[in-house]
Amino acid sequence: MPELPEVETIARDLESTVRGATVIAAHVHRADVLRERTGKAFSLRIAGATFERFWRRAKYVVADLSTGDRLVVSPRFTGALLVEPAPFRRSGDDYTCIQFPLADGRTLRFRDVRRLGTVALMAPKRFESFTTAIGPEPLEASFTAERFTEIVRASTRAIKTILMDQRRIAGIGNIYANEALWRARIRPTRRGSSLTHARAAALHAETIDVLRAAVEQRGTSFRDYRDPYGGRGGFLSLVKVYGREGEPCERCGTTLRSSHALENRVTVWCTTCQK
């Protein structure tokens, strides 16, 4: 599932190439990906709008429209926002869910094999309600070590679960929670409230470092993630634990273990290094 680095890459690419383009229409082929509105209402409301800005909020791509509405896209497991240089012709076996023909002749389309991603068109008040329910952004300057420490030490849940809770911290998912905890030498099941201020500050630093490194690599592609031009992320070559269960820890040589006990997601860690 695309996390902060992957969605940041998508938003930056769209900001640099699609910002300023005007939507001629919206062709909804798979209405089950829509939230907030029906296919007809969605198409009527977005037609003629101009993309004024693309940005990221948590794991969502957000497009500010000239109408005041915001287009909010969650790629989830297999979703992708793709830019086609010309009008796009959908074939019978294509997984395109929505097409946005643009006035400059290009097409922006949302493609999703499993159709678990979502597309929503939100009015300003609805978007305000949506975004305030999400936690702070870890790459913003206001996300200090002190604020992070306060968040994690206030909970008795497992630290990995806290990191992945979008109501507490935005954008971190399974890949980068595993990596940050390995870097900080913290056991994923350790209670957040048990961390000292020093260890919480260390985890804060490692979390930000791993997210920035992944953004530089344009994210991580294991299977499905692609950027708007079909490219893959390059962070996979830098992972230390995720996807490496059964291999030796690069730090101490201990065989890396894995479990699905936390949130039914795979957790990989070193029993020697992470305490």
Helices and strands as residue ranges (DSSP letters): H 4-17, E 27-28, G 31-33, E 34-35, H 39-46, E 51-57, E 60-65, E 70-74, E 79-84, E 96-101, E 107-112, E 118-122, H 124-132, H 145-153, H 159-164, H 174-184, G 192-194, H 197-216, G 235-238, E 257-259, E 267-269
